[in-house]
Amino acid sequence: MNILTTNNLLKLMEEDSLQIVDVRPVDAYNGWPMQNESRGGHIKGARSLPLKWTHYMDWIDIIGAKGLLPEHQIAIYGYKPKEAEQVARFFALAGYHNLSLYHNFVDEWSSNADLPMERLANYQNLVSAHWVNELISGGKPPHYNNNQYVVVHAHYRNRDAYLSGHIPGAIDMDTLALEAPETWNRRSPEELEKALLEHGITADTTVVLYGKYMDPDNADPFPGSAAGDIGAIRNAFIMLYAGVKDVRILNGGFQSWQDAGFGVSMNDEPKKPCKNFGVTIPQHPELAVDIPEAKEMLAASDAELVCVRSWPEYIGEVSGYNYIDKKGRIPGAIFGNCGSDAYHMENYRNLDHTIREFHEVEKIWEAVGITPDKHLAFYCGTGWRGSEAFFNAWLMGWPKVSVFDGGWFEWSNDPDNLFETGLPK
């Protein structure tokens, strides 16, 4: 198989048919230096296709979904030659023959500031299992300069998910601590302060949130409960809104912790309440949009409401929820396409539940007019899927992103609010 030099790769990058494939962990791709490389991130234009994913049965579907075709030139790199070679063999078995390997990423590419690289803008807020393990083991992982942290296992009315196995030292937090079941909106500032302090969280606490994936076919019927990790992101959004300064998400949730082979605890960890949150809640009211501002955004040329629901929900075939009767969409909202139904976010996730490659999300959004120059408010039925799409944009560093917290549930409850069904005109 052809072995590329750095100069070879630079010349190939001028050709349209070249596809560069990064087989390192998604966290390294996003920006974390995991092998002492000089610069974190990936070669500009590279696609993320970790070696780990070759263990999945639908490998062919994965590379097809990424637009990698047999007629492309494929240049593969990783931390170790052996890793790139393993992925190359899978490509070859799938009928790809124009394959090359690049083995000088760490010692030549990342060490040369003149060679182009990219990374997720706020990658430090999306942490790996190894980062969390170093934290709870008493170390000082990169980009952590605090002396107080809380690891939070998020769930919706399911402490059994926590008690059956969690990250050692993690406390549990029911999403109902931060959102009210009457509206599924964030709770009042007073209620948020009380809940956060009860969980030992102040504005200056580093909070690491994660959830545990559950099979949607066997989960509680509340949309979002099928995947505890989306509950973690819902809580993260509300904490950011409240004013917690350092909020992190474990990329891939509890699945990533297990995949890394770290130990699991079944202890019911006691919460350590605090007395003073430190700032007035909310510190970032701009992150949440309610109906009056949502209506203003619909009429504005520099703003968009983004509907992060499934197509059947968007066109009014289903409401998506057993407690919402009205079907349809908010007129003027852009379709942000969560996935197959209200219980899934597969269009924003990889198969191992890590957050999808940000270049892919950005490309999908750009095609429908979701761009960073506008004020964007993401919504779904009750805020969970909207919060995850918001978090994607926030990680990308997009400057004006919010969650329309009431979403379809609150909008459809007011008979004076217009709605549409059927195919958009």
N, C-alpha and C positions, 0 to 999 in steps of 0.2 A: 504494500500500500504506500502511496506517495507521502513522504514526510516533508512538510513545508518549513522553510525558513521564515523569519519575520519579513524579509523583503518579498519572498514569494507571496505571502498572505496579503501584504499591502497591495501588490499588483493585482491579485485576484479580486480584491475588494472593489476594484473599478469595474468589474463585470457584473451585469444585472443578474446573471444566472447563479451567482454565488450565494449560498446560505451557510452562515457560520453557526455551529451548534456548540453550546456550552453545557457540558455534562456534569458540572460541579453541583453541589446542593443549591437549592433555590435561594438560600440565605446568602451564599457567596455571590450568586448572580445579582441579587438585589443591592449588595454593597458591603457586606461584612467581609473584612479580610480574615480568612480562616486558615491561611498557610503563611502568615507573615509577609504577604505581598505588599509592595509599596503603596499601591492604590487599590481600594476596594471597588467592586463593580465588575462589569463585563466588557468585552470587546464591542465597540459600537456596532450595532446592527445584529448582534448575536441573538439566537433564540435559546431559551432555557429548556433543556431536555435532560434532566438529571439521570445519572446511571441508575439510581433507585427505581425509576419508572420502568426499566426493562423487565422488572419482575411482574408487571401487570399483564394480564391476558390480552388486553386491547391495545397493545403497543402500536399496531398498524393504524388504529383509529386515532391514537394520540398524534402520531407524526402527520397523518392526513389532516387533522384539525388545525395543525400549525402551518399548513400550506407547504409542507416539505414534500416535493415531488421527485420521482425517479430521474427526471430529466435535469434536475438541479445539480450543480456542483456543490458538494457538501464538505465543508472543512470543520473538523471536530477537534475540540480541545477540552482539557480538564486540568486538574492538579497533577495527576500522574499519567504517564503514557499508557499504563495498563487500563485505566478507566476509559480513556478515549478509544482504545483498541476494542474494548468490550462492546461499547456502543456501536462502533463501526461494524462489528460482526452482525449485530442485530439489523442494522441498515442493509447490509449485504444479503442477509437471509430474506429480507423483504423486497429484494429486487433492485436495490440501489447500488450502482456500480461506480459512479463518479465520485469517489470518496478520497479525502486526504486527511492527514493528521497534523496537528500543530502542537508541539511539545514545549514551547518556550514562553508560555503565558506569564509565569511568575518571574523568571529571571530576566526576561527581555521586555515583554510587552508592558506589564504593570509597572516596571521600574523606569520606564521611559515616558516622561510627562508629555512628550510630543506625539505619542501614539494615542489614537482616539479611544476613549472609554466612556461608559455611561453607568448610571446607577439610579436606583429609586431615591427620590429626593429626601424622604423621611424614613429611610431604611432602618434607622436606629430604633424606631418605634415598633418594628416588626422583628421580634427576636427569635432566636433558635432555641431548641431544647438544650443545647450545649451552653448557651449563654445563661439560661435559667439555672442550670445545674451548677455552674460556677458561682452564680449569685447566692444560691441557698447553701452552698458549701463554704461560704465565708470569704469567697474571693472578691475581686474587683473586676468584673467583666468590662470589656470596652464600652465606652460611652455611658458609664455609670459612675457618678461622682457624688452619690448620696450616702447617707448612713441610716436611712430608714426606708424599708420597702414592705410591701404586702403582696403575696401571690394569692390570686383569687380564682377559685374554681366557680365559674358562673353556671347557673342552671335555672330552669323555670319549674318551680314546685316539684323538684326531684332531688331531694337530698340523698336518696338511695344511689344516684349516679355518683355523687361525691363519696359517700361512705363505702361504696364498693371498690374504690381505688382512686387515689388522687396523687398529685405531686406532693412529696413530703413537705410538711409545714404549711401547705396551702389551706386557707379558710374557704368556706363556701359562701356564696352570695346568690340569693334568689333574685331574679330580675325584677320581681315585684317590689323589692326594696326601693327601686329607683323609678318604676313606672306604675301607674295606677290602673287596675283592671277595668275600671268603669269606662275609661277612655283609651287606654293603652298609651297615653301620652306620658312624658316625664312628669314626675311629681313636683309639687310646689318647692320653692327654694328652702322653706323651713323644713319640709319633709326630707328633702335631699340632704341637707346638712345633718339632720338627726341620723339618717341611715348611714351616711358615710362615716360619721364619728363612731357610730356603734360598731362599724367594721374596722376601726382603727386607721381610717384614711383621712388625712388632711391635705391641704393644697400642696404641701411640700413632700408628700409621700410618693415614692416611686411605686406605681401599681402595675403588676404584671397579671393580665387576665387571660384565661383560657377556658375552653369548654370541652365536653366529651361528646363525640359524635354518636348519634343513635340512629338506628334504622328507621327511616320515615314510615315504613309500613307497620311498625310496631310501636310508634311513639304516641305521646299525648296529642290529641287533635288540635292543640293550639299551634297555629302556623309559626314555625321557627323552633318549636321545641324538638323537632326532629334532629336538629344539629345544635348541640349546646354551644359550639364555638360561635355561632351567630349571636347567641345570647351574650357571650363575652364581648362581642363588638358593639352590641346594643348598649351594654353597660359602659363601655369605653366612651362612646359618643356622649352619654349623659355626664360622665365624669369630666370630659373635656369642656362641655358646656358649663358645668358647675365651677370649674376652675382648678382641677387637679393638673399640675404643671407637667408631670412626667407619667404618661400613660403608655403602656406597652401591651402588645398582643403577642402571645406565643403562636408563631406561624404554624398552622396545622393542628393547633390545639393538643389535647391529650394524646391523640394519635401520634404526633411527632415525638412526644416524650417516650411513648412505648417503642416506637420505631428505633429510637436512639439507644434503647436497652437500659434506661435508667430505672432505679427502684421506685416502687409504688407504696404508698401508705394508706392504711384504712383507719387511721386515728381521726377522731372528731376533734379537730384543732379548735381550741377556744379563741374567740375573738378578743382583741385587746383594745377596748374603747379609748378614744381620745376626747379631750375636752374642748379644744378650740380648732376650728377648721382653718383659720388664719386669714381668710379673705371673704368678702361678701359674695354670696351666690345669687345669680350667675355671674361669673367673670367673663364669659363669652356668650352673651345672649345672641350674637349674630350667627351662631351655629344652628340655632333652632328657628324655624319659620312656622307661624300659625296661619290660620285661614285668612285674616285680613291682608297680611303680607303676601301670602300665596296668590291672592287675587290681583294684587299690584304687580307681582312678577309675571303673571299671565298677560298683562296688558303692556309690559315693558319690552323694549327691543333688545335690551342687554341682559335679559334674564330668561331662565327656562325652569319649568317644573319637569322633573324627570321621573317617569313612572317605572319603578323597578318591580314590575309584576310579570306574570306570564302572559303569553298572547291570548289564551282563552279568557283571562281576566280582563285584559285590555280591551277586547272587542265585545265584552259583555256576555259571553257564553256562560260564565260562572262568576260568582262573587269572590270565590277563593276561600271563603270562611263560612263555617256553619252558623255563625252568629251575625252575619251580615246578609240582609235580604236583597238589597239593591245591587244590581249588576251594571257595569259600565266603567267609563273612565271620565276623568276631568277634561273638558274641552280645552285643547291647546297644549296638553301635556305631551312631551316626547316619550316614546317607548324606549325604556332602558333594558328590557328583556332579562329578567332574573334567571329564567330557565324554564323547566317543564310545568311547574305549578307552584302554589303558594308555599310548599314545603321544601323547595329546592333552590339553591343558588349556584347550580353547576356552571353557569356562564361566567361566574366570577371565581371559580374554584378549580384547582387541579384535583386529580384523582386521589391524592393523599391528603386532601382537605387544606393544603396550603393555598395562599392567595395567588390568583392567576397572574401570569407574566404581565407586568404593567403596560408594556408596549402593545400587547394584544387588546387589553381593555381600552386603551387610548384610541387605537385604530377603529374599534367597533363604535365607540362613542363619536368619534370625529365623523364617521359616515352618516350619522343621523343628526349632526349639528350640536353635539354636546362637546363644548370646547372651553378651555380654561379662561378665556377672556370674558366669559359671562358669569353672572351670579347664578349658581345652580342649586336647586333645592330638590333632593332626592326623596321619593316617597314610595310607599307600597300600600299595604292594607292597614297595618298598625305600627309601622316604624322599624321593624327588625331588618327587613331586606333593604329598606332605604338607608338604614344606618351602615350596613355593610358597603353599599355602593359609595356612600359618603366617605367611608374610611379609605376606600381605594383612592378616591380623588384627593383626600387629605394627605395620604402617603405620597402621592405624586407631587405634592407641593402646590396644588391648584389653590389660588388665593381666595376665592369667594365661593365656598361650598357650605351647604347647610343640609339639614334634614327637615322636610315638611312633616312635622311630628304627627299631626292628626291623620294625614293620609286619606285613603279612600273611606275608612271607617267614619271619621269625623265629617268629611265632606258629604258623604251619602246620607248621613243622619239629618241633615238640614234640607227640607223639601224645597227651599228657595234656591239651592245651589243647582246650577245646570249640570247635566251629564250627557254623555253620548254612548251609543252602542254601535256595533257593526264595524265594518272596515272603515278606517279613516279616509276622508276625502282628499 
